[in-house]
Structures are given as structure tokens and as C-alpha cells.
Amino acid sequence: MRHLIEPEDFTLDEIEELVDTGIEIYNNPKKYSKVCDGKILASLFFEPSTRTKFSFDSAMMRLGGNVIGFADADTSSTKKGESLADTIKVMGYYADIIVMRHPKEGAPKLASQYSAIPIINGGDGGHQHPTQTLTDLITIKKYKGTISGHSVAFCGDLKYGRTVHSLIRTLARFGTKKFVLVSPEELKLPESLKRQLVEKFGVELQEVPYLEEVIDEVDILYMTRIQKERFFNEADYLKLKNSFKLTREKLKNAKEDMIIMHPLPRVNEIAYDVDDDQRAIYFEQSEMGVYVRMALITKLLEVGPYARG
């Protein structure tokens, strides 16, 4: 039995195979419409979510399976004081696979130690978000042709953004050798992660204060939300937020084939008129998340293309 708690749980070959399977499902959805017939996904979201929860629900239903669960921990027995371990043990009798999001870092890892069925980490605090990484990778493969070999810039909250942490480490595993980091001083990539990228993967990190300095060099621009709640006073936030907002004006020197990605939700960091730019693919990115999650479910349940024998 396999779990997906962090991207490192899968080899690079397995990740690329999942990406390719997701693209195959995208191109031939009817072929996979019944591979999870009779299977049940338990969707346990102890923290709010729109895209991750509903994309998993959609993925399981498109595979012919069913979904149970909750989107608010207050509606579960956690409200009564039930332990996570007991919740997971019980769900093992009701479902075939679990996806869970939890505000506490390490909660999905703990859950996997008590689970009789596969666990998928749908995000744990500011730690990991492996299925968003898969979503990002399938999007890069679809729109750029390959996963590696691109100049990638991350812009916004690089300190607390779990999507950034998972993706940048995985791209480094795939051989990307340089990343451009654009963020306020208060929200820079954690030193421990920077050290790991440099020492383990030999990555070069270029940190710049403004996107305009590097926009002409970038193949992939990954935007994230500047989180107001991370600032000690509102004045600092207001001073910085528009400096890290992507506008059509800032795109004038960008490459014609650059792609603009964002894990969503968007708040203030991308102007709405950017949506009409052919390089903006963040809504398509969200769509591709359904198909790669379909691939992941089939892999962990060993059905469809991953059926044994």
C-alpha cells in the first residue's frame, strides 16, 4: 500500500508517469469513466478548500467512484474531541482511499501510520501540498512540452506558501538549475529550504526585489498571494502589495511563450485584465489538476492503467 504525503514519496519516473497518465485521461476521459466503479473516496478537510477538495471529488466521480466526507471539521466527531488516529481508523472501514487537508504540519503523515487504506495529503499547514505539485507539473508538461529545462520565477509569498515549497524542490529533483525568487523581505524563501536546494541539488538562486528586473528572462512565472495576515501592520502590507502585482504593463517585456501560473485563489496579485493574455493559464492549470488527481487515484487503488496482472 502506498501513500502520497510529500512529492518525495514517488520517484521521478513515477511522477512523470502520473503526469503522462493524467494527460492521457485528459485526452480520452471516457476510457477511464468506470475504472473506480464501486470505490469510495473519503474527503476529510479539516481546513477550508475549494479547488483541492472539489477537484478530488470531481476526479473520483469522473472515474465512476463515490465520495463521502466533510469540508468542515466542526461537522465531524473531531468537534467532540475524537483523535485523528481514531477518525482515520474508522474511515478505513467506510472508504477505499482518503484525501485529507489539515492545518497542522505533519498530520497526514501521522494519519498514514494508522490507516489501512491509502492516504493522500491535500495540504498540511505551510508544509507540503504534493497534489498541487502534480497539478503544476502536468500543466508545465502540457504547455511547455517538458518538465525540466525552463527558467522559473516564483513571485509573492515564498515563506509560507506550501505550493512553492513542494514545487521548487520537485523541479530541482527534475534537474532545474536556476530559480528566480521575487518577494518582500518579510516573505523570502526559508533559509533551510534555500540551503537544501543549493547543497543537495546544486541550484542557483537569484533573489530580486521586483519582477520587472527579470520578466524578460522567464519561461514560467509562478505567482502567489501576498498574505496580508503575515504582516505586523497594515501600512507595510499596503506599501508592498502593489509592487508584487502582475499587470499587463509588467508583461510588455515578457517572452511570447512564457506561461503564467498560480495555484489560486487569487486576491490582488494578478490584475483581471491579465486573464485575457494568451500566456495566462492559471484557470487551465486548475482544470489539469482534476486529471492528474484521477491518475493518482488509479495508481494508489491499483485500477485502470495501474491494475495488477
FILUM-145311 format. One line per field, with one value per atom (N, C-alpha, C): residue number from 0; residue in one letter; atom name; x, y, z. Coordinates in steps of 0.1 Angstrom, whole numbers. Atoms other than C-alpha are relative to their C-alpha. Layout:
num: (NUM|...)
residuo: (A|...)
atomo: (CA|...)
x: (X|...)
y: (Y|...)
z: (Z|...)
This chain:
num: (0|0|0|1|1|1|2|2|2|3|3|3|4|4|4|5|5|5|6|6|6|7|7|7|8|8|8|9|9|9|10|10|10|11|11|11|12|12|12|13|13|13|14|14|14|15|15|15|16|16|16|17|17|17|18|18|18|19|19|19|20|20|20|21|21|21|22|22|22|23|23|23|24|24|24|25|25|25|26|26|26|27|27|27|28|28|28|29|29|29|30|30|30|31|31|31|32|32|32|33|33|33|34|34|34|35|35|35|36|36|36|37|37|37|38|38|38|39|39|39|40|40|40|41|41|41|42|42|42|43|43|43|44|44|44|45|45|45|46|46|46|47|47|47|48|48|48|49|49|49|50|50|50|51|51|51|52|52|52|53|53|53|54|54|54|55|55|55|56|56|56|57|57|57|58|58|58|59|59|59|60|60|60|61|61|61|62|62|62|63|63|63|64|64|64|65|65|65|66|66|66|67|67|67|68|68|68|69|69|69|70|70|70|71|71|71|72|72|72|73|73|73|74|74|74|75|75|75|76|76|76|77|77|77|78|78|78|79|79|79|80|80|80|81|81|81|82|82|82|83|83|83|84|84|84|85|85|85|86|86|86|87|87|87|88|88|88|89|89|89|90|90|90|91|91|91|92|92|92|93|93|93|94|94|94|95|95|95|96|96|96|97|97|97|98|98|98|99|99|99|100|100|100|101|101|101|102|102|102|103|103|103|104|104|104|105|105|105|106|106|106|107|107|107|108|108|108|109|109|109|110|110|110|111|111|111|112|112|112|113|113|113|114|114|114|115|115|115|116|116|116|117|117|117|118|118|118|119|119|119|120|120|120|121|121|121|122|122|122|123|123|123|124|124|124|125|125|125|126|126|126|127|127|127|128|128|128|129|129|129|130|130|130|131|131|131|132|132|132|133|133|133|134|134|134|135|135|135|136|136|136|137|137|137|138|138|138|139|139|139|140|140|140|141|141|141|142|142|142|143|143|143|144|144|144|145|145|145|146|146|146|147|147|147|148|148|148|149|149|149|150|150|150|151|151|151|152|152|152|153|153|153|154|154|154|155|155|155|156|156|156|157|157|157|158|158|158|159|159|159|160|160|160|161|161|161|162|162|162|163|163|163|164|164|164|165|165|165|166|166|166|167|167|167|168|168|168|169|169|169|170|170|170|171|171|171|172|172|172|173|173|173|174|174|174|175|175|175|176|176|176|177|177|177|178|178|178|179|179|179|180|180|180|181|181|181|182|182|182|183|183|183|184|184|184|185|185|185|186|186|186|187|187|187|188|188|188|189|189|189|190|190|190|191|191|191|192|192|192|193|193|193|194|194|194|195|195|195|196|196|196|197|197|197|198|198|198|199|199|199|200|200|200|201|201|201|202|202|202|203|203|203|204|204|204|205|205|205|206|206|206|207|207|207|208|208|208|209|209|209|210|210|210|211|211|211|212|212|212|213|213|213|214|214|214|215|215|215|216|216|216|217|217|217|218|218|218|219|219|219|220|220|220|221|221|221|222|222|222|223|223|223|224|224|224|225|225|225|226|226|226|227|227|227|228|228|228|229|229|229|230|230|230|231|231|231|232|232|232|233|233|233|234|234|234|235|235|235|236|236|236|237|237|237|238|238|238|239|239|239|240|240|240|241|241|241|242|242|242|243|243|243|244|244|244|245|245|245|246|246|246|247|247|247|248|248|248|249|249|249|250|250|250|251|251|251|252|252|252|253|253|253|254|254|254|255|255|255|256|256|256|257|257|257|258|258|258|259|259|259|260|260|260|261|261|261|262|262|262|263|263|263|264|264|264|265|265|265|266|266|266|267|267|267|268|268|268|269|269|269|270|270|270|271|271|271|272|272|272|273|273|273|274|274|274|275|275|275|276|276|276|277|277|277|278|278|278|279|279|279|280|280|280|281|281|281|282|282|282|283|283|283|284|284|284|285|285|285|286|286|286|287|287|287|288|288|288|289|289|289|290|290|290|291|291|291|292|292|292|293|293|293|294|294|294|295|295|295|296|296|296|297|297|297|298|298|298|299|299|299|300|300|300|301|301|301|302|302|302|303|303|303|304|304|304|305|305|305|306|306|306|307|307|307|308|308|308)
residuo: (M|M|M|R|R|R|H|H|H|L|L|L|I|I|I|E|E|E|P|P|P|E|E|E|D|D|D|F|F|F|T|T|T|L|L|L|D|D|D|E|E|E|I|I|I|E|E|E|E|E|E|L|L|L|V|V|V|D|D|D|T|T|T|G|G|G|I|I|I|E|E|E|I|I|I|Y|Y|Y|N|N|N|N|N|N|P|P|P|K|K|K|K|K|K|Y|Y|Y|S|S|S|K|K|K|V|V|V|C|C|C|D|D|D|G|G|G|K|K|K|I|I|I|L|L|L|A|A|A|S|S|S|L|L|L|F|F|F|F|F|F|E|E|E|P|P|P|S|S|S|T|T|T|R|R|R|T|T|T|K|K|K|F|F|F|S|S|S|F|F|F|D|D|D|S|S|S|A|A|A|M|M|M|M|M|M|R|R|R|L|L|L|G|G|G|G|G|G|N|N|N|V|V|V|I|I|I|G|G|G|F|F|F|A|A|A|D|D|D|A|A|A|D|D|D|T|T|T|S|S|S|S|S|S|T|T|T|K|K|K|K|K|K|G|G|G|E|E|E|S|S|S|L|L|L|A|A|A|D|D|D|T|T|T|I|I|I|K|K|K|V|V|V|M|M|M|G|G|G|Y|Y|Y|Y|Y|Y|A|A|A|D|D|D|I|I|I|I|I|I|V|V|V|M|M|M|R|R|R|H|H|H|P|P|P|K|K|K|E|E|E|G|G|G|A|A|A|P|P|P|K|K|K|L|L|L|A|A|A|S|S|S|Q|Q|Q|Y|Y|Y|S|S|S|A|A|A|I|I|I|P|P|P|I|I|I|I|I|I|N|N|N|G|G|G|G|G|G|D|D|D|G|G|G|G|G|G|H|H|H|Q|Q|Q|H|H|H|P|P|P|T|T|T|Q|Q|Q|T|T|T|L|L|L|T|T|T|D|D|D|L|L|L|I|I|I|T|T|T|I|I|I|K|K|K|K|K|K|Y|Y|Y|K|K|K|G|G|G|T|T|T|I|I|I|S|S|S|G|G|G|H|H|H|S|S|S|V|V|V|A|A|A|F|F|F|C|C|C|G|G|G|D|D|D|L|L|L|K|K|K|Y|Y|Y|G|G|G|R|R|R|T|T|T|V|V|V|H|H|H|S|S|S|L|L|L|I|I|I|R|R|R|T|T|T|L|L|L|A|A|A|R|R|R|F|F|F|G|G|G|T|T|T|K|K|K|K|K|K|F|F|F|V|V|V|L|L|L|V|V|V|S|S|S|P|P|P|E|E|E|E|E|E|L|L|L|K|K|K|L|L|L|P|P|P|E|E|E|S|S|S|L|L|L|K|K|K|R|R|R|Q|Q|Q|L|L|L|V|V|V|E|E|E|K|K|K|F|F|F|G|G|G|V|V|V|E|E|E|L|L|L|Q|Q|Q|E|E|E|V|V|V|P|P|P|Y|Y|Y|L|L|L|E|E|E|E|E|E|V|V|V|I|I|I|D|D|D|E|E|E|V|V|V|D|D|D|I|I|I|L|L|L|Y|Y|Y|M|M|M|T|T|T|R|R|R|I|I|I|Q|Q|Q|K|K|K|E|E|E|R|R|R|F|F|F|F|F|F|N|N|N|E|E|E|A|A|A|D|D|D|Y|Y|Y|L|L|L|K|K|K|L|L|L|K|K|K|N|N|N|S|S|S|F|F|F|K|K|K|L|L|L|T|T|T|R|R|R|E|E|E|K|K|K|L|L|L|K|K|K|N|N|N|A|A|A|K|K|K|E|E|E|D|D|D|M|M|M|I|I|I|I|I|I|M|M|M|H|H|H|P|P|P|L|L|L|P|P|P|R|R|R|V|V|V|N|N|N|E|E|E|I|I|I|A|A|A|Y|Y|Y|D|D|D|V|V|V|D|D|D|D|D|D|D|D|D|Q|Q|Q|R|R|R|A|A|A|I|I|I|Y|Y|Y|F|F|F|E|E|E|Q|Q|Q|S|S|S|E|E|E|M|M|M|G|G|G|V|V|V|Y|Y|Y|V|V|V|R|R|R|M|M|M|A|A|A|L|L|L|I|I|I|T|T|T|K|K|K|L|L|L|L|L|L|E|E|E|V|V|V|G|G|G|P|P|P|Y|Y|Y|A|A|A|R|R|R|G|G|G)
atomo: (N|CA|C|N|CA|C|N|CA|C|N|CA|C|N|CA|C|N|CA|C|N|CA|C|N|CA|C|N|CA|C|N|CA|C|N|CA|C|N|CA|C|N|CA|C|N|CA|C|N|CA|C|N|CA|C|N|CA|C|N|CA|C|N|CA|C|N|CA|C|N|CA|C|N|CA|C|N|CA|C|N|CA|C|N|CA|C|N|CA|C|N|CA|C|N|CA|C|N|CA|C|N|CA|C|N|CA|C|N|CA|C|N|CA|C|N|CA|C|N|CA|C|N|CA|C|N|CA|C|N|CA|C|N|CA|C|N|CA|C|N|CA|C|N|CA|C|N|CA|C|N|CA|C|N|CA|C|N|CA|C|N|CA|C|N|CA|C|N|CA|C|N|CA|C|N|CA|C|N|CA|C|N|CA|C|N|CA|C|N|CA|C|N|CA|C|N|CA|C|N|CA|C|N|CA|C|N|CA|C|N|CA|C|N|CA|C|N|CA|C|N|CA|C|N|CA|C|N|CA|C|N|CA|C|N|CA|C|N|CA|C|N|CA|C|N|CA|C|N|CA|C|N|CA|C|N|CA|C|N|CA|C|N|CA|C|N|CA|C|N|CA|C|N|CA|C|N|CA|C|N|CA|C|N|CA|C|N|CA|C|N|CA|C|N|CA|C|N|CA|C|N|CA|C|N|CA|C|N|CA|C|N|CA|C|N|CA|C|N|CA|C|N|CA|C|N|CA|C|N|CA|C|N|CA|C|N|CA|C|N|CA|C|N|CA|C|N|CA|C|N|CA|C|N|CA|C|N|CA|C|N|CA|C|N|CA|C|N|CA|C|N|CA|C|N|CA|C|N|CA|C|N|CA|C|N|CA|C|N|CA|C|N|CA|C|N|CA|C|N|CA|C|N|CA|C|N|CA|C|N|CA|C|N|CA|C|N|CA|C|N|CA|C|N|CA|C|N|CA|C|N|CA|C|N|CA|C|N|CA|C|N|CA|C|N|CA|C|N|CA|C|N|CA|C|N|CA|C|N|CA|C|N|CA|C|N|CA|C|N|CA|C|N|CA|C|N|CA|C|N|CA|C|N|CA|C|N|CA|C|N|CA|C|N|CA|C|N|CA|C|N|CA|C|N|CA|C|N|CA|C|N|CA|C|N|CA|C|N|CA|C|N|CA|C|N|CA|C|N|CA|C|N|CA|C|N|CA|C|N|CA|C|N|CA|C|N|CA|C|N|CA|C|N|CA|C|N|CA|C|N|CA|C|N|CA|C|N|CA|C|N|CA|C|N|CA|C|N|CA|C|N|CA|C|N|CA|C|N|CA|C|N|CA|C|N|CA|C|N|CA|C|N|CA|C|N|CA|C|N|CA|C|N|CA|C|N|CA|C|N|CA|C|N|CA|C|N|CA|C|N|CA|C|N|CA|C|N|CA|C|N|CA|C|N|CA|C|N|CA|C|N|CA|C|N|CA|C|N|CA|C|N|CA|C|N|CA|C|N|CA|C|N|CA|C|N|CA|C|N|CA|C|N|CA|C|N|CA|C|N|CA|C|N|CA|C|N|CA|C|N|CA|C|N|CA|C|N|CA|C|N|CA|C|N|CA|C|N|CA|C|N|CA|C|N|CA|C|N|CA|C|N|CA|C|N|CA|C|N|CA|C|N|CA|C|N|CA|C|N|CA|C|N|CA|C|N|CA|C|N|CA|C|N|CA|C|N|CA|C|N|CA|C|N|CA|C|N|CA|C|N|CA|C|N|CA|C|N|CA|C|N|CA|C|N|CA|C|N|CA|C|N|CA|C|N|CA|C|N|CA|C|N|CA|C|N|CA|C|N|CA|C|N|CA|C|N|CA|C|N|CA|C|N|CA|C|N|CA|C|N|CA|C|N|CA|C|N|CA|C|N|CA|C|N|CA|C|N|CA|C|N|CA|C|N|CA|C|N|CA|C|N|CA|C|N|CA|C|N|CA|C|N|CA|C|N|CA|C|N|CA|C|N|CA|C|N|CA|C|N|CA|C|N|CA|C|N|CA|C|N|CA|C|N|CA|C|N|CA|C|N|CA|C|N|CA|C|N|CA|C|N|CA|C|N|CA|C|N|CA|C|N|CA|C|N|CA|C|N|CA|C|N|CA|C|N|CA|C|N|CA|C|N|CA|C|N|CA|C|N|CA|C|N|CA|C|N|CA|C|N|CA|C|N|CA|C|N|CA|C|N|CA|C|N|CA|C|N|CA|C|N|CA|C|N|CA|C|N|CA|C|N|CA|C|N|CA|C|N|CA|C|N|CA|C|N|CA|C|N|CA|C|N|CA|C|N|CA|C|N|CA|C|N|CA|C|N|CA|C|N|CA|C|N|CA|C|N|CA|C|N|CA|C|N|CA|C|N|CA|C|N|CA|C|N|CA|C|N|CA|C)
x: (8|0|9|-8|13|-9|6|5|8|-7|13|-1|-1|24|8|-8|51|5|-4|64|11|-11|95|-5|5|73|-1|0|73|14|-12|104|-3|2|109|-7|6|99|-15|15|66|-7|6|59|-3|2|64|-10|10|43|-14|13|15|-4|2|18|-5|4|16|-13|13|-13|-11|9|-31|-3|2|-26|-8|8|-39|-14|14|-70|-7|5|-75|-4|3|-74|-10|9|-95|-8|7|-118|-10|10|-144|6|-7|-119|2|-2|-115|-12|12|-151|-5|5|-157|11|-11|-123|-1|2|-133|-14|14|-168|0|0|-176|10|-10|-148|-5|4|-152|12|-10|-131|-5|4|-132|7|-5|-127|0|0|-116|8|-6|-110|-2|0|-101|3|-3|-93|-7|8|-112|8|-6|-106|-11|10|-123|6|-6|-100|4|-5|-83|-12|11|-115|-8|9|-137|6|-7|-111|1|0|-107|-14|13|-144|-4|2|-147|8|-8|-118|-6|5|-133|-13|13|-168|2|-3|-153|6|-6|-136|-11|11|-170|-2|1|-165|-9|9|-183|9|-7|-173|-8|6|-180|9|-9|-166|-6|4|-167|10|-8|-155|2|-1|-157|1|-3|-141|-10|10|-168|-12|11|-193|4|-5|-172|2|-2|-165|13|-11|-133|-5|6|-155|-3|3|-163|13|-13|-126|6|-6|-120|14|-13|-84|1|-2|-71|2|-3|-59|-13|13|-94|-9|7|-110|5|-6|-86|-3|3|-91|-14|14|-129|-2|3|-128|6|-5|-108|-10|11|-140|-10|10|-160|4|-5|-138|12|-11|-111|13|-12|-88|-5|3|-86|9|-8|-76|-3|2|-71|8|-7|-62|-1|0|-52|9|-8|-39|13|-13|-12|10|-10|20|3|-3|27|-12|13|-10|-2|2|-13|11|-10|20|-4|5|6|-12|12|-27|4|-4|-8|5|-5|6|-11|12|-29|-10|9|-45|2|0|-54|-2|2|-61|9|-9|-40|-5|2|-37|6|-5|-33|0|-1|-20|-6|6|-43|5|-6|-21|0|-1|-8|8|-6|-2|8|-9|27|10|-10|45|0|-1|36|-14|12|10|3|-5|20|-9|9|-11|-1|-1|-8|13|-12|28|-3|4|14|-8|8|-11|9|-10|18|8|-9|39|-8|8|11|-2|3|4|13|-12|41|3|-3|44|-10|10|12|3|-2|21|14|-14|59|7|-6|65|8|-9|89|-2|1|90|12|-12|126|6|-7|149|-6|6|130|5|-3|137|-12|12|113|1|0|104|-12|10|84|-2|3|67|-11|10|49|4|-3|47|8|-9|77|3|-3|80|-10|11|46|-7|7|35|4|-4|34|0|0|27|14|-13|60|10|-9|79|1|1|67|5|-3|71|15|-14|106|9|-8|120|-1|2|105|6|-6|116|16|-14|151|4|-3|149|0|1|140|11|-12|172|0|0|161|12|-12|193|0|1|182|-14|13|153|1|1|144|-11|9|128|-3|5|107|-9|9|93|4|-4|92|10|-10|120|-7|7|94|-4|6|83|9|-10|115|-1|-1|120|8|-7|130|15|-14|168|3|-2|166|-3|3|150|10|-10|174|13|-12|203|-1|2|188|1|0|183|14|-14|219|9|-10|237|-4|5|216|-1|3|207|9|-9|234|-8|8|207|6|-4|215|-13|12|190|3|-1|186|-11|10|167|0|1|154|-13|11|130|-12|11|109|0|1|96|5|-4|103|15|-15|141|3|-3|138|-11|11|105|4|-4|123|8|-8|143|-8|8|115|-8|8|99|-14|11|75|-1|2|61|-10|9|46|-4|5|25|-6|7|14|-6|6|-7|9|-6|9|-10|10|-8|0|2|-20|2|-1|-22|14|-14|16|7|-6|23|-4|3|26|-9|9|9|-4|7|-14|8|-7|8|11|-10|36|-6|7|12|-4|5|-3|11|-12|31|6|-7|42|-9|9|11|0|1|10|14|-13|48|1|0|41|-13|12|10|4|-3|12|-10|8|-2|4|-4|-3|12|-12|22|13|-12|47|3|-2|42|6|-3|53|14|-13|89|1|-1|80|0|-1|86|-14|13|57|-5|5|57|2|0|61|-14|13|33|-1|2|18|-9|7|7|-3|4|-10|-8|8|-23|-14|13|-53|-3|8|-72|9|-6|-62|-7|6|-67|3|-3|-48|13|-14|-16|0|1|-28|-12|11|-48|-10|10|-80|2|-2|-70|11|-10|-41|-7|7|-67|-1|2|-71|13|-13|-34|2|-2|-26|9|-10|2|-6|6|-22|-7|6|-31|-4|2|-39|-14|13|-76|2|-3|-64|8|-8|-39|-9|10|-68|-8|7|-86|9|-9|-55|2|-1|-55|-9|10|-86|6|-4|-69|12|-12|-36|-4|5|-56|-8|6|-76|11|-12|-42|5|-5|-31|-9|10|-63|1|-2|-59|12|-13|-23|-1|1|-30|-10|10|-60|3|-4|-42|-11|11|-70|3|-2|-73|14|-13|-38|10|-9|-22|-5|5|-42|10|-10|-21|-5|4|-20|-5)
y: (-12|0|12|-13|35|11|-13|69|11|-12|104|10|-10|126|12|-11|146|-5|5|145|-10|9|126|-14|13|96|-8|7|89|4|-2|85|10|-9|109|-7|7|82|-2|1|76|13|-13|113|3|-3|117|-10|10|85|5|-5|101|12|-12|133|-5|6|113|-7|6|93|10|-11|125|6|-5|138|-9|11|105|0|0|107|13|-13|144|-2|2|133|-11|11|101|-3|1|107|-12|11|81|-14|13|53|-3|1|59|2|-4|66|-10|11|33|-7|8|22|0|0|32|-4|4|17|-8|7|6|5|-5|25|13|-11|52|8|-10|83|7|-8|98|13|-13|135|7|-5|148|13|-13|185|8|-6|199|15|-14|232|4|-4|252|-2|2|244|1|1|249|-9|8|236|-14|14|207|-9|9|193|-3|3|197|-6|7|186|-15|14|154|-7|5|149|-2|2|155|-11|11|132|-14|13|103|-3|2|108|-2|2|110|-14|13|77|-11|9|62|-4|3|61|10|-8|78|7|-9|104|2|-3|107|10|-8|131|13|-13|167|10|-11|201|10|-8|215|-10|10|196|2|-2|211|-9|9|187|-14|13|157|-2|3|140|6|-7|159|11|-10|186|-5|7|161|-4|4|155|-13|12|124|2|-1|118|-2|2|120|-15|15|83|-7|8|71|3|-4|91|-8|7|75|-15|14|40|-3|2|43|2|-3|58|-12|12|27|-10|9|7|5|-6|31|4|-4|40|-8|7|27|9|-9|58|13|-13|91|11|-12|126|9|-8|149|13|-12|185|4|-2|196|13|-12|229|-3|3|211|-7|7|202|-14|14|165|-8|8|155|-11|11|135|-12|10|117|-9|7|108|-9|7|97|-13|12|73|-11|10|55|-9|7|45|-5|3|39|-13|13|6|3|-3|24|12|-11|49|14|-14|85|9|-11|115|13|-13|147|11|-12|176|13|-13|202|-1|-1|204|12|-12|238|7|-6|256|-9|11|223|-5|7|203|1|1|202|-8|8|173|-1|1|171|13|-12|208|0|2|200|-8|8|173|8|-9|198|9|-9|222|-7|7|196|-4|4|183|13|-12|219|4|-3|226|-9|10|194|3|-2|202|12|-13|238|3|-3|237|-12|12|201|-9|7|191|6|-5|194|8|-7|205|8|-8|229|13|-13|261|9|-11|294|3|-1|296|11|-11|326|-2|1|324|14|-14|357|0|-2|366|-5|6|347|-13|12|323|-6|5|319|-10|8|304|-8|6|292|-15|15|253|-4|4|251|3|-4|269|-10|9|247|-14|13|215|0|-1|226|3|-4|242|-12|12|211|-11|10|188|4|-5|209|-2|2|208|-15|14|170|-4|3|170|7|-6|190|15|-14|226|6|-4|245|15|-14|281|4|-6|298|15|-15|335|1|-1|344|15|-14|376|1|-1|385|12|-10|411|-6|5|408|-9|8|395|-13|12|367|-8|7|353|-15|15|315|-3|4|299|-4|3|297|-15|14|260|-6|5|253|5|-5|275|-7|8|257|-14|14|223|1|-1|235|1|-3|247|-12|11|219|-14|13|189|-1|0|199|9|-8|224|11|-10|250|14|-14|287|8|-8|311|14|-14|346|7|-7|369|14|-14|402|6|-7|428|2|-4|435|-9|9|413|6|-6|438|-2|2|431|-12|13|396|-5|5|393|-4|4|391|-13|12|361|-13|11|339|-8|9|308|-3|3|301|10|-9|327|-5|7|312|11|-11|339|-7|4|335|13|-11|356|6|-7|382|0|2|373|11|-12|403|-4|4|383|-3|3|377|13|-12|414|5|-5|431|12|-12|463|1|-1|471|9|-10|500|-7|8|476|-8|8|454|9|-9|483|6|-5|496|-10|10|463|-7|9|446|3|-3|465|-2|2|461|-14|14|424|-5|2|427|-1|1|414|7|-8|438|-2|1|439|9|-8|467|-7|7|445|-12|11|418|5|-5|441|-5|5|427|-15|14|391|-8|8|363|-4|3|355|-14|14|318|-3|2|324|-4|3|309|5|-6|325|-10|10|300|6|-5|305|-12|11|278|4|-6|301|-4|-11|316|13|-13|350|10|-11|381|13|-13|411|-1|1|398|-2|0|394|9|-8|421|-8|8|409|1|-1|422|-9|10|397|-13|13|369|-2|1|377|-2|2|374|-15|14|341|-7|7|334|-4|3|333|-13|14|296|-5|5|295|-6|7|285|-14|13|258|-9|7|248|-7|5|243|-12|11|221|-12|12|199|-7|7|192|-11|11|171|-13|12|148|-7|6|143|-7|7|135|-12|12|110|-11|9|94|-5|4|94|-10|9|78|-14|13|50|-7|6|45|-6|5|42|-11|11|20|-12|11|-1|-5|3|1|7|-7|12|-3|2|17|-6|5|6|-13|12|-26|-11|11|-56|-12|12|-86|3)
z: (0|0|0|2|-10|6|-3|4|-7|5|-10|11|-11|19|-5|5|1|-14|13|-35|0|0|-25|3|-1|-18|-13|13|-55|-7|8|-78|-11|12|-107|-11|11|-131|3|-4|-111|-2|2|-111|-14|14|-148|-6|5|-154|4|-4|-134|-9|9|-154|-14|14|-187|1|-2|-174|1|-1|-165|-13|14|-200|-9|7|-214|4|-4|-193|-5|5|-203|-15|14|-240|-2|2|-235|13|-13|-205|1|0|-215|3|-2|-214|15|-14|-177|9|-7|-167|10|-9|-149|8|-7|-135|15|-14|-100|5|-3|-101|13|-13|-65|10|-10|-49|6|-8|-23|4|-5|-16|12|-12|19|-1|1|16|13|-14|50|0|1|50|13|-13|84|-1|3|68|-13|12|41|-13|14|4|-10|11|-29|-11|11|-57|4|-3|-39|3|-3|-24|-12|11|-54|-12|11|-79|3|-4|-59|-1|1|-57|-15|14|-94|-6|5|-101|3|-4|-82|-8|7|-98|-14|14|-133|-2|1|-126|3|-3|-117|15|-14|-79|7|-8|-50|11|-9|-24|13|-13|13|7|-8|39|5|-5|52|-4|3|44|11|-12|79|12|-11|108|12|-10|131|-2|2|115|2|-2|124|15|-14|157|6|-5|159|10|-8|174|14|-13|203|7|-6|209|-6|5|188|-6|5|179|-15|15|143|-3|2|147|0|0|156|-12|12|128|-12|11|103|0|-1|116|-4|3|114|-15|15|78|-8|7|68|-3|1|72|-10|8|51|-14|13|22|-5|6|-1|-1|0|-1|6|-8|19|-6|2|9|11|-11|38|0|-2|44|15|-15|79|2|-3|94|7|-7|114|-9|8|97|5|-4|97|3|-3|103|-10|9|71|2|-3|79|12|-11|113|-3|4|98|-8|8|74|9|-9|104|6|-6|115|-11|11|81|-6|7|65|-15|14|32|-4|4|11|4|-4|24|-11|8|1|8|-7|16|-9|7|4|5|-6|22|15|-14|57|5|-5|72|-11|9|55|-5|2|49|-15|13|18|-7|8|-10|-12|11|-32|-12|12|-54|-8|8|-63|-8|7|-73|-13|12|-96|-10|8|-109|-8|6|-116|-11|9|-133|-13|12|-156|-9|7|-166|-8|7|-174|-11|11|-194|-12|11|-214|-8|7|-222|-4|3|-223|-6|7|-236|9|-9|-209|14|-13|-171|4|-4|-168|-12|10|-187|-2|1|-181|11|-9|-164|8|-8|-135|11|-10|-114|9|-9|-82|6|-4|-71|11|-10|-39|14|-13|-6|-1|1|-7|13|-13|30|5|-5|39|-10|11|5|-2|1|7|-14|14|-30|-6|5|-37|6|-7|-12|-7|6|-28|-15|14|-64|-3|3|-62|3|-3|-45|-11|10|-71|-13|13|-101|2|-2|-85|-2|2|-84|-15|14|-121|-8|6|-128|-3|2|-129|8|-7|-120|4|-5|-115|2|-3|-99|3|-3|-97|11|-12|-63|1|-1|-62|12|-11|-28|9|-10|0|9|-10|26|10|-11|51|-4|5|28|-9|8|14|3|-1|8|13|-13|42|-3|1|47|-1|0|54|-13|13|21|-11|9|2|1|-2|18|-6|6|8|-15|15|-28|-5|5|-31|3|-4|-12|-6|5|-23|-15|14|-58|-9|7|-68|-8|6|-76|2|-1|-83|3|-4|-66|-2|2|-78|7|-7|-54|-4|4|-67|6|-7|-52|-9|9|-83|-13|11|-111|-13|13|-138|-3|2|-133|-8|5|-146|-10|8|-166|-14|13|-199|-1|0|-189|3|-6|-176|-10|8|-192|7|-9|-163|11|-11|-139|9|-10|-108|10|-9|-89|12|-12|-53|7|-7|-30|11|-11|-7|11|-11|26|10|-9|45|14|-14|77|5|-4|77|4|-3|82|14|-13|116|0|1|105|-15|13|76|-10|8|64|-8|8|54|-11|11|35|-11|11|16|-8|7|7|-10|8|-7|-10|8|-22|-15|14|-55|-7|6|-60|-5|4|-64|-7|7|-85|-15|14|-121|-8|8|-146|-15|14|-184|-4|2|-183|4|-4|-165|-9|10|-192|-13|13|-220|-5|4|-220|2|-3|-212|-14|12|-237|-5|5|-260|4|-4|-250|15|-14|-213|5|-5|-192|14|-13|-161|8|-9|-133|13|-13|-100|6|-6|-75|3|-4|-67|14|5|-50|-2|2|-64|8|-7|-44|-7|5|-55|-9|6|-71|-15|14|-107|-4|5|-124|-9|7|-140|-15|14|-174|-6|5|-175|-4|3|-177|-15|14|-214|-8|6|-221|-3|4|-240|9|-9|-215|13|-12|-186|0|1|-180|14|-14|-142|1|0|-149|-6|7|-173|10|-10|-146|11|-9|-122|-6|6|-147|-1|2|-153|14|-13|-115|1|0|-120|-6|8|-145|7|-7|-126|13|-12|-95|-3|5|-115|-1|2|-124|13|-13|-88|7|-6|-75|-6|7|-101|4|-4|-91|14|-14|-54|3|-2|-58|-9|9|-85|-9|10|-110|-13|13|-147|-5|5|-161|10|-10|-128|6|-5|-124|-1|1|-115|-8|8|-137|-14)
